[in-house]
């Protein structure tokens, strides 16, 4: 092996974790279990038919750590892990901030976001079972892109249901998924009975993630595919812990301590993966979960048992939710339009351990412009919400010597039309 390749591989292996972290044992109280959403069949038993067996085990385990298979760790390195942790000195200077600001850049992965972290794991386990293929929903298209690539790596067909409004707003995401050999259709679609029912009632329905989930599950059952879990469920949160575990190690190597952690929340996977590994040994670190104020699940939603999908096929989870029938405004940050949030994150919000913030699309645009003109990174609209909260915090605490770390969970190179002609 060439000495340079050897050195890079050695450094990477020190930073890429050998185990995933599962937050369940470290929650301040027991996590409320899922419950059946129907009387005529068990939605919990249904999970046995649509999820890979290993994913189902990880979903309900109480083990704090899960060993990452060597094959998955190798693929993590192939798709760009560890991702960089960068000090945003130009941003600090522009804000007059006396502390430090770091960003973990998940946009550096092959598909341009954090989503590939769990997609690789789920496709690997599905392929191990020899299934016919995989299926899922996608909002902004980042998850669909990750699913398509992961499926391609393991030679599995992928059927993706993309929220119709995002399908129209982001045509290049469809191109990316097709390039990775994924098949993508706008949801609601004519491929499923549930999709056809929605279209009959409202032909111009913009779609929702809840509808997309329902379609993907129906398709999985009809074709002996496995359903790929984008967010919300604990297994996806566990796989995403590579983000936070890497960040902890990188900060440690730099001799830094995170005083504040900030991330955006759609269903909660990038946020949980980034922040949860800090919970056991960083009790004084402030943690902020940023949502779109057009989808105010934490301030206007209820902490209750609710459906994960619009058709009520999946189990009910106790979570913050605006209701499974909530149709969000057609904001450009498609990944943040989900009506609920992961049960573990919801519990931590409800307990007060994690704080929430809301920003609107105009604030996001200004934050993205500021970040682009200081750090040169064009972040995803979803990540722009976390950046907006970071700017707000830095301005309010500009004379405090605190270290802020924000998760920039994806790039926005295919989302530039959010700015229109108003640059």
C-alpha positions in Angstrom: 0.0 0.0 0.0 1.3 3.5 -0.9 2.4 5.3 2.3 0.0 8.2 1.7 -2.9 5.9 1.2 -1.9 4.0 4.4 -1.7 7.2 6.4 -5.1 8.4 5.3 -6.7 5.0 5.9 -5.1 4.9 9.4 -6.4 8.4 10.3 -9.9 7.6 9.0 -10.0 4.3 11.0 -9.2 6.3 14.1 -12.1 8.7 13.6 -14.8 6.5 12.0 -16.4 4.7 15.0 -16.4 1.0 15.3 -19.8 1.0 17.1 -23.0 2.9 16.6 -24.5 4.6 19.7 -28.1 3.8 20.8 -29.6 6.6 23.0 -32.4 4.5 24.5 -30.5 3.4 27.7 -29.5 7.0 28.4 -32.9 8.7 28.1 -34.1 10.4 31.3 -37.2 8.1 31.4 -38.3 4.9 29.6 -39.3 5.4 26.0 -43.0 4.8 25.5 -43.4 1.7 23.3 -45.1 1.7 19.9 -48.7 0.6 19.8 -51.0 -0.9 17.2 -52.9 1.7 15.1 -55.6 -0.6 13.8 -58.0 -3.1 15.3 -58.2 -5.5 12.4 -54.4 -6.3 12.2 -51.2 -5.8 14.2 -49.2 -2.9 12.7 -46.3 -3.9 15.0 -46.3 -7.5 13.6 -46.3 -5.9 10.1 -42.8 -4.6 10.8 -41.6 -8.2 10.6 -42.7 -8.2 6.9 -41.3 -4.9 5.8 -38.0 -4.4 7.7 -34.8 -6.4 7.5 -34.6 -8.7 10.5 -31.4 -7.0 11.8 -33.0 -3.6 11.5 -35.9 -4.8 13.6 -33.5 -6.1 16.2 -31.8 -2.7 16.4 -35.1 -1.0 16.6 -36.1 -2.6 19.9 -32.7 -3.2 21.5 -31.7 -1.7 24.9 -28.0 -2.1 24.2 -26.0 1.1 24.3 -23.7 0.2 21.5 -24.0 -1.9 18.3 -20.9 -3.1 16.4 -20.7 -1.7 12.9 -19.9 -4.6 10.4 -16.5 -4.2 8.8 -18.2 -4.1 5.3 -20.3 -1.1 6.4 -17.3 0.7 7.9 -15.4 0.2 4.6 -18.3 1.6 2.7 -18.4 4.6 5.1 -14.8 5.4 4.1 -15.7 4.9 0.4 -18.5 7.5 0.6 -16.5 10.1 2.3 -16.4 9.4 6.0 -15.1 10.8 8.3 -16.7 14.1 7.1 -14.8 17.3 8.0 -15.3 19.4 11.1 -14.3 22.9 10.2 -13.8 26.0 12.3 -15.9 28.9 10.7 -13.4 31.7 11.3 -14.7 33.9 8.6 -18.2 33.6 10.0 -17.0 34.4 13.5 -15.3 37.5 12.2 -18.3 38.6 10.2 -20.5 38.3 13.3 -18.0 39.8 15.7 -18.4 36.6 17.8 -15.7 36.2 20.5 -16.1 32.5 20.8 -15.7 29.7 18.3 -18.0 28.3 15.7 -17.5 24.9 14.1 -19.5 23.1 11.5 -19.7 19.3 10.8 -20.1 19.1 7.0 -22.2 16.1 6.0 -22.5 17.6 2.6 -19.1 16.1 1.8 -20.5 12.6 1.4 -21.0 11.0 -2.0 -24.7 11.8 -2.1 -24.3 15.2 -0.4 -26.0 14.6 2.9 -26.1 12.5 6.1 -28.7 10.2 4.7 -26.2 7.8 3.2 -25.1 6.7 6.7 -28.2 4.7 7.4 -29.0 3.9 3.8 -25.8 1.9 3.5 -26.6 0.0 6.7 -30.2 -0.8 5.7 -29.3 -1.9 2.1 -26.5 -4.1 3.5 -28.9 -5.9 5.8 -31.6 -6.2 3.1 -29.1 -7.7 0.7 -28.0 -10.2 3.3 -31.6 -11.5 3.4 -31.7 -11.8 -0.4 -34.9 -9.7 -0.9 -36.3 -8.6 -4.2 -35.5 -4.9 -3.7 -36.0 -1.9 -1.4 -38.5 0.9 -1.4 -38.9 4.2 0.5 -40.4 7.7 0.4 -38.4 11.0 0.0 -39.1 14.6 0.5 -36.3 16.9 -0.6 -34.7 14.0 -2.5 -31.6 13.5 -0.3 -33.0 10.3 1.3 -34.1 9.0 -2.1 -30.6 9.7 -3.5 -29.0 7.9 -0.6 -31.4 4.9 -0.9 -30.8 4.6 -4.7 -27.0 4.7 -4.3 -26.9 2.2 -1.3 -29.2 -0.1 -3.2 -27.0 0.1 -6.3 -23.9 -0.7 -4.3 -25.6 -3.9 -3.1 -27.2 -4.6 -6.5 -30.8 -4.2 -5.3 -33.6 -2.5 -7.3 -35.0 0.6 -5.5 -38.5 2.1 -5.9 -38.8 5.6 -4.5 -41.9 7.7 -3.9 -41.1 11.4 -3.9 -43.4 14.0 -2.4 -45.1 15.5 -5.5 -44.3 19.1 -4.8 -40.6 18.3 -4.3 -40.7 16.2 -7.5 -41.8 19.4 -9.3 -39.5 21.8 -7.5 -36.4 19.6 -7.7 -36.2 17.8 -11.0 -32.4 17.3 -10.8 -32.9 15.1 -7.7 -34.9 12.7 -9.9 -31.9 12.7 -12.3 -29.6 11.8 -9.4 -31.8 8.9 -8.3 -32.1 7.7 -11.9 -28.3 7.9 -12.3 -28.0 5.6 -9.3 -30.4 3.2 -11.0 -33.3 4.1 -8.7 -36.9 4.4 -10.0 -38.7 7.4 -8.7 -42.3 8.5 -9.1 -44.2 11.5 -7.7 -46.4 10.7 -4.6 -49.3 10.3 -4.5 -48.9 7.9 -7.4 -50.8 5.4 -9.5 -48.4 2.6 -8.4 -50.4 1.9 -5.2 -54.0 1.6 -4.2 -53.6 4.3 -1.5 -52.0 6.7 -4.0 -54.8 6.2 -6.5 -57.3 6.9 -3.8 -55.7 10.2 -2.9 -55.5 11.2 -6.6 -59.1 10.4 -7.1 -60.1 12.7 -4.3 -57.6 15.5 -5.2 -55.7 15.1 -8.5 -53.4 18.1 -7.7 -52.5 16.9 -4.2 -49.0 18.3 -3.4 -48.2 15.1 -1.5 -46.8 14.6 2.0 -44.1 12.4 3.6 -46.9 10.6 5.4 -48.5 9.7 2.1 -45.2 8.7 0.6 -44.5 6.3 3.6 -47.9 4.7 3.1 -47.2 4.1 -0.6 -43.8 2.7 0.0 -45.1 0.2 2.6 -47.9 -0.9 0.4 -45.4 -1.4 -2.4 -43.0 -3.4 -0.1 -45.8 -5.8 0.9 -47.0 -6.3 -2.7 -43.5 -7.0 -4.1 -41.5 -8.6 -1.2 -39.3 -5.5 -1.0 -37.9 -4.2 2.3 -38.9 -0.7 3.5 -36.0 1.7 4.1 -36.5 3.9 7.2 -35.5 7.5 6.5 -35.9 8.9 10.0 -38.0 8.9 13.2 -37.5 5.2 14.0 -34.7 4.4 16.4 -32.6 2.2 14.1 -32.0 5.1 11.7 -31.1 7.4 14.6 -28.6 4.8 15.8 -26.9 4.5 12.4 -26.7 8.3 12.2 -24.7 8.4 15.5 -21.6 8.2 13.3 -22.0 11.9 12.9 -21.8 12.8 16.6 -19.2 10.1 17.5 -16.9 11.5 14.8 -17.6 15.1 15.9 -16.7 14.2 19.5 -13.4 12.5 18.4 -12.5 15.4 16.2 -13.2 18.0 18.9 -11.1 15.9 21.3 -8.2 15.8 18.9 -8.5 19.6 18.6 -8.7 20.0 22.4 -12.1 21.6 22.2 -15.4 21.2 24.1 -18.8 21.8 22.6 -20.8 24.3 24.7 -23.7 24.5 22.2 -24.9 22.0 19.6 -27.4 23.0 16.9 -29.1 20.9 14.2 -32.2 21.0 12.1 -35.2 18.6 12.5 -37.4 17.0 10.0 -38.0 13.6 11.5 -34.9 13.8 13.7 -32.3 11.5 12.2 -29.5 14.0 11.4 -30.2 15.9 14.6 -30.2 12.8 16.8 -27.2 11.3 15.1 -25.3 14.5 15.7 -26.3 15.4 19.3 -27.3 12.1 21.1 -23.7 10.8 21.5 -22.9 13.9 23.6 -25.8 13.4 26.0 -24.1 10.9 28.5 -20.9 12.9 29.2 -21.8 16.5 28.2 -24.6 17.3 30.7 -24.0 21.1 30.5 -23.9 21.4 26.7 -26.9 23.4 25.4 -28.7 21.6 22.5 -31.0 23.3 20.1 -33.4 21.6 17.7 -34.4 23.9 14.8 -37.6 23.5 12.8 -39.4 25.4 10.1 -41.9 27.8 11.7 -44.2 26.7 8.8 -44.1 23.2 10.4 -44.2 24.1 14.1 -44.3 20.6 15.5 -42.7 21.4 18.9 -44.5 24.7 19.6 -47.9 23.9 18.1 -47.9 20.1 18.0 -49.0 17.8 20.8 -46.9 15.2 22.6 -49.1 12.2 22.1 -49.5 8.9 20.4 -50.0 9.5 16.7 -49.7 7.8 13.3 -46.3 7.8 11.5 -47.9 7.5 8.1 -51.2 8.9 6.6 -52.8 5.5 6.0 -52.1 4.3 9.5 -50.3 1.2 8.4 -47.3 1.7 10.7 -47.6 1.6 14.5 -48.5 4.7 16.5 -45.6 6.4 18.3 -45.6 8.8 21.2 -44.1 11.9 19.7 -44.6 15.6 19.0 -47.0 15.7 16.1 -49.1 18.1 14.1 -51.3 15.1 13.0 -50.7 12.6 10.3 -53.2 14.3 8.1 -51.3 17.6 8.3 -50.5 19.0 4.8 -47.6 21.4 5.2 -47.0 24.6 3.2 -45.0 24.0 0.1 -41.8 25.4 1.6 -38.6 24.6 -0.3 -37.1 22.7 2.6 -38.8 19.4 1.8 -36.9 17.4 4.4 -38.5 19.4 7.2 -42.2 19.0 6.2 -42.8 15.8 8.2 -45.7 16.1 10.7 -43.9 14.5 13.6 -40.5 13.9 15.2 -38.7 10.8 16.5 -40.0 9.4 19.9 -36.6 9.7 21.5 -36.1 13.3 20.4 -39.7 14.1 21.4 -39.1 12.7 24.9 -36.0 14.8 25.3 -37.8 18.0 24.1 -40.6 17.2 26.5 -38.2 16.7 29.4 -36.5 20.0 28.7 -33.1 18.5 28.0 -33.2 19.7 24.4 -34.5 23.2 23.5 -36.3 24.0 20.3 -36.2 27.0 17.9 -38.2 27.9 14.8 -37.1 30.0 11.8 -39.0 31.0 8.7 -37.9 30.7 5.1 -36.8 34.3 4.7 -34.5 33.9 7.7 -33.1 30.7 6.2 -32.3 32.4 2.9 -30.4 35.2 4.7 -28.5 32.6 6.8 -27.6 30.6 3.7 -26.3 33.8 2.0 -24.2 34.7 5.0 -22.8 31.2 5.3 -22.0 31.1 1.5 -20.3 34.5 1.6 -18.2 33.7 4.6 -17.4 29.9 4.4 -18.1 29.4 0.7 -20.4 26.5 1.4 -23.9 26.4 -0.2 -25.8 24.5 2.4 -29.1 22.6 1.9 -32.2 24.6 2.8 -32.9 22.2 5.7 -29.4 22.9 7.1 -30.1 26.6 6.6 -32.5 26.4 9.5 -29.7 25.2 11.8 -27.4 27.9 10.5 -30.1 30.6 11.1 -30.3 29.5 14.8 -26.5 29.5 15.0 -26.4 33.1 13.7 -29.1 34.1 16.1 -27.3 32.5 19.1 -24.0 34.0 18.2 -25.5 37.5 17.9 -27.2 37.2 21.2 -24.1 35.9 23.0 -21.4 37.6 20.9 -19.3 38.5 23.9 -19.3 35.1 25.5 -16.4 32.7 24.9 -18.6 29.7 23.9 -17.9 27.0 21.3 -20.8 26.4 19.0 -21.0 23.4 16.8 -23.6 23.2 14.0 -24.5 20.2 11.8 -24.6 21.2 8.2 -26.4 18.0 7.1 -26.3 18.5 3.4 -25.3 20.7 0.4 -27.7 22.9 -1.5 -26.1 22.7 -5.0 -29.3 21.3 -6.4 -31.6 23.7 -4.5 -30.5 27.0 -5.8 -33.9 28.0 -7.2 -34.9 28.7 -3.5 -33.3 32.1 -4.1 -35.2 32.9 -7.4 -33.8 36.0 -9.0 -33.4 37.9 -5.7 -29.7 37.5 -5.1 
